[in-house]
Amino acid sequence: MSEVKSVITQGQRLVSDDPNVAISTLLGSCVACCLWDPVVQAGGMNHMLIAGRVTGETQAALAGVNELELLINDLLKLGAMRNRLKAKVFGGAQMVSGLSDIGAANATFTLEFLARENIECQAQSLGGDSARNLVFWPCTGAVRQRMQRMEVQPEPIAATPPEISGNGLELL
């Protein structure tokens, strides 16, 4: 049977114990947490934007905990055990320089959650200024990452205002 690639976007998650499934996403400042249980060969990925999504630090933390707990609960339904879960974390880039670094806040939150829950983070690729295209194979925990440079160029400002042609009438 051929591989089935499922794409998730911001706010989504997907779990599977099918060895033919690969989960894909494109990340900027968002973070993807890939979790899997190597014994039952089941795993899943979510695509989270925590910081800045809701108002207030406490509410943002609660939203992030909820998104990660939902992913864990979905894996438990497939027979995974919390104490066997392994993690790989990606994303958290600063996509627009000069603005607040939401990506760093998302990354920090996710790593702190995993540490609190005693979930081993086996790999991470966080920060920087490039988008990441990920493919995750949930049964094995394998991940392929491709960095994508996405530069936003500022529009040039005209040195002198353009001349206005008209009938010479000036309105004040």
C-alpha positions as CSV (number, residue, x, y, z in Angstrom):
1,M,0.0,0.0,0.0
2,S,1.3,3.5,-0.8
3,E,2.0,6.2,1.7
4,V,-0.9,8.6,2.7
5,K,0.2,12.1,3.5
6,S,-2.1,14.1,5.7
7,V,-1.6,17.8,6.0
8,I,-2.5,19.7,9.2
9,T,-2.7,23.5,9.7
10,Q,-2.7,25.9,12.6
11,G,-4.9,24.7,15.5
12,Q,-5.1,21.1,14.1
13,R,-3.7,17.8,15.4
14,L,-3.7,14.3,14.0
15,V,-2.8,10.9,15.4
16,S,-2.3,7.5,13.7
17,D,-1.1,4.0,14.2
18,D,-1.1,3.3,10.5
19,P,2.4,2.7,9.1
20,N,1.3,4.1,5.7
21,V,0.4,7.5,7.2
22,A,2.8,10.6,7.1
23,I,1.7,13.8,8.7
24,S,2.8,17.1,7.1
25,T,2.7,20.8,8.1
26,L,4.4,24.1,7.3
27,L,5.5,26.1,10.3
28,G,6.6,29.7,10.8
29,S,6.3,31.1,14.4
30,C,3.9,28.2,15.3
31,V,5.3,25.1,16.9
32,A,4.7,21.4,16.0
33,C,5.0,18.9,18.8
34,C,5.5,15.4,17.4
35,L,4.8,12.7,20.0
36,W,4.9,8.9,19.6
37,D,5.0,5.7,21.6
38,P,7.6,3.4,20.1
39,V,6.1,0.3,21.8
40,V,2.6,0.5,20.2
41,Q,4.0,2.4,17.2
42,A,1.5,5.2,17.3
43,G,2.1,8.9,17.2
44,G,0.7,12.3,16.3
45,M,1.5,15.9,15.6
46,N,-0.1,19.2,16.4
47,H,0.4,22.7,15.0
48,M,0.1,25.3,17.8
49,L,0.2,29.0,18.0
50,I,0.0,29.6,21.8
51,A,1.5,33.0,22.6
52,G,-0.6,35.9,21.2
53,R,-3.5,33.7,20.3
54,V,-5.4,34.5,23.5
55,T,-5.2,37.5,25.8
56,G,-3.3,37.2,29.0
57,E,-0.3,35.0,29.9
58,T,-2.4,32.6,32.0
59,Q,-5.0,32.1,29.3
60,A,-2.2,31.5,26.7
61,A,-0.7,28.9,29.0
62,L,-4.0,27.2,29.5
63,A,-4.6,27.1,25.8
64,G,-1.2,25.5,25.2
65,V,-1.7,22.9,27.9
66,N,-5.1,22.0,26.5
67,E,-3.7,21.6,22.9
68,L,-0.9,19.3,24.2
69,E,-3.2,17.3,26.5
70,L,-5.6,16.7,23.7
71,L,-2.8,15.3,21.5
72,I,-1.7,13.1,24.4
73,N,-5.3,11.9,25.1
74,D,-5.8,11.0,21.4
75,L,-2.6,8.9,21.6
76,L,-3.8,7.2,24.8
77,K,-6.9,6.1,22.9
78,L,-4.6,4.3,20.5
79,G,-3.0,2.4,23.3
80,A,0.0,4.6,24.0
81,M,1.2,5.1,27.5
82,R,2.1,8.5,28.8
83,N,5.4,7.3,30.4
84,R,6.6,5.9,27.0
85,L,6.0,9.0,24.9
86,K,8.9,10.6,23.1
87,A,8.8,14.1,21.5
88,K,10.4,16.1,18.8
89,V,9.6,19.8,18.6
90,F,9.9,22.1,15.6
91,G,9.1,25.7,14.6
92,G,9.1,28.9,16.7
93,A,10.8,31.1,14.0
94,Q,10.7,34.9,14.1
95,M,9.2,35.4,10.7
96,V,9.1,39.2,10.8
97,S,12.1,41.0,12.4
98,G,11.3,43.9,14.6
99,L,8.0,42.5,15.9
100,S,7.6,40.6,19.2
101,D,9.2,37.1,19.1
102,I,6.0,35.0,19.4
103,G,7.9,32.0,18.0
104,A,10.4,32.0,20.9
105,A,7.5,32.1,23.4
106,N,5.8,29.2,21.7
107,A,9.0,27.1,21.7
108,T,9.7,27.9,25.3
109,F,6.2,27.0,26.4
110,T,6.3,23.7,24.6
111,L,9.7,22.6,26.0
112,E,8.7,23.6,29.5
113,F,5.5,21.5,29.2
114,L,7.4,18.5,28.1
115,A,9.9,18.8,30.9
116,R,7.1,19.2,33.5
117,E,5.4,16.1,32.1
118,N,8.6,14.1,32.0
119,I,8.3,13.5,28.3
120,E,11.7,13.0,26.7
121,C,12.4,15.5,23.9
122,Q,14.7,13.6,21.6
123,A,15.2,16.4,19.0
124,Q,14.3,20.0,18.4
125,S,14.7,22.5,15.7
126,L,13.5,25.9,17.0
127,G,13.9,29.6,16.3
128,G,15.7,31.2,13.5
129,D,14.0,33.2,10.7
130,S,13.0,30.4,8.3
131,A,9.8,28.5,7.8
132,R,10.0,24.7,8.2
133,N,8.2,22.1,6.1
134,L,7.8,18.9,8.1
135,V,6.8,15.4,7.4
136,F,6.4,13.1,10.5
137,W,5.9,9.3,10.4
138,P,3.9,8.7,13.5
139,C,4.6,5.0,13.9
140,T,8.4,5.4,13.9
141,G,8.9,8.9,15.1
142,A,11.0,9.8,12.0
143,V,10.8,13.4,10.8
144,R,12.0,15.1,7.6
145,Q,12.5,18.8,7.9
146,R,13.1,21.2,5.0
147,M,13.9,24.8,5.8
148,Q,12.3,27.5,3.6
149,R,13.6,31.0,3.6
150,M,10.7,33.4,3.4
151,E,11.9,36.9,3.2
152,V,9.4,39.8,3.5
153,Q,10.8,42.8,1.6
154,P,9.7,46.2,2.7
155,E,8.2,48.3,-0.1
156,P,10.5,51.2,-1.2
157,I,9.4,54.7,-0.3
158,A,9.5,57.2,-3.1
159,A,12.1,59.9,-2.4
160,T,9.9,62.7,-3.8
161,P,6.2,62.7,-4.1
162,P,4.8,62.1,-7.6
163,E,3.8,65.2,-9.5
164,I,0.1,65.7,-9.9
165,S,-1.1,66.7,-13.3
166,G,-4.3,68.6,-13.4
167,N,-5.8,72.0,-14.0
168,G,-3.7,73.9,-11.4
169,L,-6.6,74.2,-9.0
170,E,-5.5,73.6,-5.4
171,L,-8.0,72.8,-2.7
172,L,-7.2,73.5,0.9
